[in-house]
Amino acid sequence: MKVSIREKIAYGLGDTASNFIFQTIMLFQTYFYTDIFGLSPAVAGTMFLVVRIFDAVTDPVMGSLADRTKSRWGKFRPYLLFLAIPFGICSVIAFTTPDLSAENKIIYAYLTYGLLMLAYTAINIPYSALGGVLTADVDERVSVQSYRFVLGMTGGLLVSSLTLPMVDYFGNGNPAIGYQRAMMAMSIVGVVLFLICFFGTRERVAPVNDTKVSFAKEAASLWQNDQWRILCIAAVFLLTGMVLRTTLAIYYIKYYLLREDLITTFVTVGMIGNMIGCALAQPLAKRVSKIKAYIGLQLIAAFICVVSFFVGAEQIALAFVLYFLWGMFLQMATPLLWAKIADSVDYGEWKTGVRITGMTYSSVVFFIKLGVALGGAIAGWLLAYYGYQAEIAQTEETKMGILLSFTIFPAVGSVLVALVMRNYKLNNQVLANLQAETGINRQTTA
């Protein structure tokens, strides 16, 4: 069940493509909507949350559809082939600023952002589920996810370091045109990387019992999986805090530290920390219990956020160091989380007799996107609450609000994740026993 380095890289490049959009949403979309597109922070924040309501339907449907797919390429890989180009097109139009009235701009933003999220669902859920069928080996799963997120964060690094320079270059003084053309360039590269992922991977783990069951039976089986429920709750808290902090990073550096010239450098340093953290996940998992390691990393991330609150506006270097460390320790836990999702699929099959890889991943992805939406929405609401107005000198109250929202509130999210994960029980020994009972390791495709 070993996966070659070449295949791990091919799989990881799919996340590089995904992160051209995911990291752009986390780092720049709120700023794009408020300072370029022209929406108020409250409207933008509400939109992020409203669009997520539709994910409650589209995500499980997409997961179930992927589980039922049968093709010569497998269950999940075909979606990478056929949806790469539509996903790229949706990415461009979501970052396009039309010449419309204020009311029509809101309608356009809702439609295009909703379409982008639908396309993201359609390609990312099968992509994520693909990582659960490359191998049944517990350690290899962590390794696969480590490669995935190192390469995914490479995409994030490109986003953080090149987006604003590309906006300046392509826009030539017009940031609206710059964002559109920058997304066009990243989308073209993303399509190519999804195709490399498609051609470079292979599905191996098949259900022990591939009898078709109804959607209702799949949903009932999923709900019986108590370990899946823990991961879903943890995902909401994790992404809410993470997105809140990353969304406000631009506002923190521009309006609290008063160094707009360092925005690209700041977010890039954070992304480098993310990459290093993902690379260290596999060595850590070999030496420490994955469950204890995950909890400990969340508490360290929370501590760093709290310390950041006490950094003065003149302590630029310390602010950079702490943002780097926060990204490193928090993202060190990310491959562990995604390996746990694959483990929960095995656990669900052992407990219910039904293997629902796509639906399990899609439901966790839904809660991840719910956390992304909550983080973005809360960021917009907090900016509005503290009196933020674009492109003006902020009041001291607004600056303090940005600081609180960037430091203390994300720390609460990490602490809640640590508390939830205390109830997770799928360690290596438990997984080895249940895999032996169900014969999961033997149920592999040729």
C-alpha positions in Angstrom: 0.0 0.0 0.0 3.0 2.3 -0.4 2.5 5.3 -2.6 5.4 6.5 -4.8 6.8 10.0 -4.3 5.9 10.8 -7.8 2.3 10.0 -7.2 2.2 11.9 -3.9 3.6 14.9 -5.8 1.0 14.5 -8.5 -1.8 14.3 -5.9 -0.4 17.3 -4.1 -0.4 19.4 -7.2 -4.2 19.2 -7.2 -4.1 21.1 -3.9 -1.7 23.6 -5.4 -4.5 24.3 -8.0 -7.2 24.4 -5.3 -5.2 26.8 -3.1 -5.0 29.3 -5.9 -8.6 29.9 -5.1 -8.9 28.9 -1.4 -6.0 31.0 -0.3 -7.1 33.9 -2.4 -10.5 33.8 -0.7 -8.9 33.6 2.7 -6.3 36.3 2.1 -7.8 38.7 -0.4 -11.5 38.3 -1.1 -12.9 40.3 1.8 -10.4 43.1 0.9 -11.3 42.8 -2.8 -15.0 43.1 -2.1 -14.6 46.0 0.4 -11.8 48.1 -1.2 -12.0 47.2 -4.9 -15.4 45.9 -5.8 -17.2 48.4 -3.5 -19.3 46.4 -1.1 -19.7 47.3 2.6 -18.0 45.0 5.1 -21.3 44.0 6.5 -22.8 43.1 3.1 -19.7 41.1 2.2 -19.7 39.2 5.5 -23.4 38.3 5.2 -22.9 37.1 1.6 -20.1 34.7 2.7 -22.5 33.1 5.2 -25.7 33.1 3.0 -23.9 31.3 0.2 -22.9 28.5 2.6 -26.5 27.6 3.2 -26.6 26.0 -0.3 -23.6 23.9 0.6 -25.8 22.0 3.1 -27.4 20.6 0.0 -24.7 20.6 -2.7 -21.9 19.1 -0.6 -23.6 15.8 0.5 -25.2 15.4 -2.9 -21.8 15.8 -4.5 -20.2 13.3 -2.1 -23.0 10.8 -2.8 -22.7 11.3 -6.5 -18.9 10.7 -6.4 -19.4 7.5 -4.3 -21.9 6.2 -7.0 -19.6 7.1 -9.9 -18.2 4.2 -11.9 -15.8 4.8 -14.8 -12.6 3.5 -16.2 -10.8 6.2 -14.3 -12.4 5.4 -10.9 -14.9 7.2 -8.7 -13.2 10.4 -8.0 -10.5 11.1 -10.7 -13.0 11.9 -13.6 -14.1 15.1 -11.9 -10.6 16.5 -12.0 -10.6 15.9 -15.8 -14.0 17.4 -16.7 -14.3 20.2 -14.2 -10.9 21.8 -14.2 -11.7 24.3 -17.0 -15.2 25.3 -15.6 -13.6 25.9 -12.2 -11.0 28.2 -13.7 -13.7 30.2 -15.5 -15.8 30.6 -12.4 -12.7 31.8 -10.5 -12.1 34.6 -13.0 -15.7 35.9 -13.1 -15.9 36.0 -9.3 -12.9 38.4 -9.3 -14.3 40.6 -12.1 -15.7 44.1 -11.2 -18.5 45.0 -13.6 -19.7 48.5 -14.3 -23.1 48.2 -12.5 -25.2 50.1 -10.0 -24.6 49.4 -6.3 -27.6 47.1 -6.1 -26.7 45.2 -9.2 -23.2 44.8 -8.0 -24.5 43.0 -4.9 -26.6 40.7 -7.1 -23.5 40.0 -9.3 -21.4 39.3 -6.3 -23.9 36.8 -4.8 -24.3 35.0 -8.2 -20.6 34.8 -9.1 -19.4 33.9 -5.6 -22.1 31.3 -5.3 -21.2 29.8 -8.7 -17.5 29.8 -7.6 -18.3 27.9 -4.4 -20.5 25.4 -6.4 -17.6 24.7 -8.8 -15.2 24.4 -5.9 -17.5 21.9 -4.3 -17.8 19.9 -7.5 -14.1 19.5 -8.0 -12.6 19.7 -4.5 -14.8 17.1 -2.8 -13.8 14.3 -5.3 -10.2 15.5 -5.1 -10.2 15.3 -1.3 -11.9 11.9 -1.3 -9.2 10.7 -3.8 -6.7 11.1 -1.0 -8.6 8.5 1.1 -8.4 5.8 -1.6 -4.7 6.1 -2.6 -3.7 3.8 0.3 -5.1 2.2 3.4 -1.8 2.4 5.3 -2.2 4.7 8.3 1.3 6.2 8.1 1.2 6.5 4.3 -2.0 8.5 4.7 -0.2 11.1 6.8 2.6 11.2 4.3 0.2 11.7 1.4 -1.5 14.5 3.2 1.8 16.1 4.1 2.8 16.1 0.4 -0.6 17.5 -0.4 -0.5 20.4 2.0 3.2 21.3 1.4 2.3 21.6 -2.3 -1.0 23.2 -1.5 0.8 25.8 0.6 3.2 26.3 -2.2 0.1 27.5 -4.2 -0.7 29.7 -1.2 2.8 31.1 -1.2 2.4 32.0 -4.8 -0.9 33.6 -4.0 0.5 35.6 -1.1 3.7 36.7 -2.8 2.5 37.3 -6.4 -1.2 38.4 -6.2 -0.7 42.1 -5.4 2.4 42.4 -7.7 0.3 40.8 -10.5 -2.6 43.1 -9.8 -0.3 46.1 -10.1 1.4 44.7 -13.3 -1.8 43.6 -15.1 -3.9 46.5 -13.8 -1.4 49.3 -14.6 -3.1 51.5 -12.1 -6.6 49.8 -12.3 -6.8 47.3 -9.5 -10.2 45.9 -10.7 -8.6 44.9 -14.0 -5.5 43.7 -12.2 -7.5 41.3 -10.0 -9.4 39.9 -13.0 -6.2 39.2 -15.1 -4.3 37.9 -12.1 -7.0 35.3 -11.5 -7.0 34.5 -15.1 -3.3 33.7 -15.0 -3.6 31.6 -11.8 -6.6 29.7 -13.3 -4.7 28.7 -16.4 -1.9 27.2 -14.3 -4.5 25.6 -12.0 -6.2 23.8 -14.9 -2.8 22.3 -15.9 -2.1 21.1 -12.4 -5.5 19.4 -12.0 -4.8 17.5 -15.2 -1.4 16.4 -13.9 -3.1 15.2 -10.7 -5.6 13.3 -12.8 -3.0 11.5 -14.9 -0.5 10.9 -12.1 -2.7 9.2 -9.5 -4.6 5.9 -9.1 -7.5 4.8 -6.9 -6.7 1.6 -4.9 -8.9 1.2 -1.8 -12.3 -0.2 -2.8 -15.4 -0.8 -0.6 -15.5 -4.3 1.1 -19.1 -4.4 0.1 -19.9 -2.3 -3.1 -23.6 -3.0 -2.9 -25.6 0.2 -3.8 -27.5 1.7 -1.0 -30.0 4.6 -0.9 -29.0 8.2 -0.1 -31.0 7.9 3.1 -29.1 4.8 4.1 -25.8 6.5 3.4 -26.8 9.5 5.5 -28.0 7.3 8.4 -24.7 5.4 8.3 -22.8 8.6 8.3 -24.6 9.9 11.3 -23.8 6.8 13.3 -20.1 7.6 12.8 -19.4 9.4 16.1 -15.7 10.1 15.1 -16.9 11.8 12.0 -19.1 14.1 14.0 -16.1 15.1 16.2 -14.1 16.0 13.1 -17.0 18.1 11.7 -17.3 20.1 14.9 -13.5 20.6 15.1 -13.4 21.7 11.4 -15.9 24.5 12.0 -14.0 25.9 15.0 -10.7 25.5 13.3 -11.5 27.3 10.0 -13.5 30.0 11.7 -10.5 31.1 13.8 -8.0 30.5 11.0 -10.0 32.5 8.3 -10.8 35.3 10.8 -7.1 35.8 11.4 -5.9 35.4 7.8 -8.7 37.7 6.5 -7.7 40.4 8.9 -4.0 40.1 8.3 -4.1 42.7 5.6 -6.1 45.1 7.8 -3.7 44.4 10.7 -0.6 45.2 8.7 -2.1 48.2 6.9 -4.1 49.9 9.6 -2.6 48.7 13.0 1.1 48.4 12.1 0.7 51.2 9.5 3.0 49.4 7.0 0.9 48.9 3.8 4.1 48.5 1.9 4.7 45.2 3.9 1.4 43.5 3.1 2.8 41.1 0.6 5.8 40.3 2.7 3.7 39.7 5.8 1.3 37.3 4.2 4.2 35.6 2.4 6.1 35.0 5.6 2.9 33.5 7.1 2.6 31.2 4.1 6.2 30.0 4.4 5.4 29.1 8.0 2.5 27.1 6.7 4.6 25.2 4.3 7.2 24.3 6.9 4.5 23.2 9.3 3.0 20.9 6.8 6.4 19.4 6.0 7.0 18.7 9.7 3.7 16.8 10.2 5.0 13.4 9.0 8.1 13.4 11.3 6.0 14.5 14.2 3.3 11.8 13.6 6.0 9.1 13.7 7.2 10.2 17.2 4.1 11.4 18.9 0.5 10.2 19.1 -1.4 12.0 16.3 -4.2 12.8 18.6 -2.0 14.3 21.3 0.1 16.1 18.8 -3.0 17.7 17.2 -4.4 18.9 20.5 -1.0 20.3 21.5 -0.5 22.1 18.3 -3.9 23.9 18.6 -3.0 25.1 22.1 0.4 26.4 20.9 -1.3 28.3 18.1 -3.8 29.8 20.6 -0.9 30.9 22.8 0.9 32.6 19.9 -2.3 34.5 19.0 -2.7 35.7 22.6 1.0 36.9 22.7 0.4 38.7 19.4 -2.2 40.9 21.2 0.6 42.5 23.3 2.8 43.4 20.3 3.1 47.1 19.8 2.6 48.8 16.4 6.3 49.7 16.3 7.4 46.0 16.9 7.3 45.0 13.3 9.9 42.3 13.4 8.2 40.6 16.4 4.8 40.7 14.6 6.4 39.0 11.6 8.0 36.3 13.8 4.8 35.5 15.6 2.7 35.3 12.4 5.3 32.9 11.0 5.2 30.7 14.1 1.4 30.7 14.2 1.2 29.5 10.6 3.9 26.8 11.2 2.3 25.3 14.3 -1.3 25.5 13.1 -0.6 24.0 9.7 1.6 21.3 11.2 -1.8 19.9 12.4 -3.5 20.1 9.0 -2.2 16.9 7.4 -3.1 15.1 10.6 -6.7 16.3 10.4 -7.1 15.1 6.8 -5.5 11.7 7.6 -8.1 11.4 10.3 -10.9 11.9 7.8 -9.7 8.8 5.9 -9.4 6.9 9.1 -13.0 7.9 10.0 -14.1 6.4 6.7 -12.6 3.0 7.7 -14.2 3.4 11.1 -17.6 4.1 9.6 -17.3 1.0 7.3 -16.4 -1.1 10.3 -19.3 0.2 12.4 -22.1 0.2 9.8 -20.9 -2.0 6.9 -21.2 0.8 4.4 -18.2 2.6 3.0 -19.1 6.2 2.0 -15.8 7.9 1.2 -17.2 10.7 -0.9 -20.0 11.6 1.4 -17.7 11.5 4.5 -15.2 13.9 2.8 -18.0 16.1 1.4 -19.6 16.5 4.8 -16.4 17.4 6.5 -15.6 19.8 3.6 -19.0 21.3 4.2 -18.1 22.1 7.8 -14.7 23.4 6.7 -16.4 25.7 4.2 -18.9 26.7 6.9 -15.9 27.6 9.1 -14.5 29.6 6.2 -17.8 31.4 5.7 -18.2 32.1 9.4 -14.6 33.4 9.6 -15.1 35.7 6.6 -18.6 36.8 7.8 -17.4 37.5 11.4 -14.4 39.4 10.0 -16.8 41.6 7.9 -19.2 42.1 10.8 -16.4 43.0 13.2 -15.0 45.5 10.8 -18.4 47.1 10.5 -19.0 46.9 14.3 -15.7 48.7 15.0 -16.4 51.4 12.5 -14.0 50.4 9.7 -14.2 52.5 6.5 -12.0 51.7 3.5 -9.0 53.8 2.6 -9.1 56.3 5.4 -7.2 56.7 8.7 -8.9 54.5 11.2 -9.9 55.6 14.7 -8.2 54.2 17.8 -11.3 52.2 18.5 -11.2 50.7 15.1 -7.5 49.8 15.4 -8.1 48.1 18.7 -11.0 46.2 17.2 -8.8 45.0 14.4 -6.2 44.0 16.9 -8.6 42.0 19.1 -10.2 40.3 16.1 -6.8 39.4 14.7 -5.4 37.9 17.9 -7.7 37.0 20.8 -10.8 35.8 18.8 -8.8 33.3 16.7 -7.2 32.0 19.9 -10.6 31.0 21.2 -11.2 28.9 18.0 -8.0 26.9 18.5 -8.8 26.3 22.2 -12.3 25.0 21.2 -10.8 22.6 18.6 -8.4 21.2 21.3 -11.3 20.6 23.7 -13.4 18.9 21.0 -10.6 16.6 19.9 -10.1 15.2 23.4 -13.0 12.9 22.5 -11.4 11.5 19.3 -10.3 7.9 19.8 -9.0 6.5 16.5 -5.3 5.9 17.3 -3.1 3.6 15.2 -3.8 0.5 17.3 -7.6 1.0 17.1 -7.4 1.5 13.3 -5.2 -1.6 12.8 -7.7 -3.7 14.7 -10.8 -2.5 12.8 -9.0 -2.7 9.4 -8.1 -6.3 10.2 -11.7 -7.1 11.1 -13.2 -5.6 7.9 -10.4 -6.6 5.5 -10.0 -3.1 4.3 -6.3 -3.6 3.5 -7.2 -6.5 1.2 -9.9 -4.6 -0.7 -7.8 -2.8 -3.2 -8.1 -2.3 -6.9 -5.6 -3.8 -9.3 
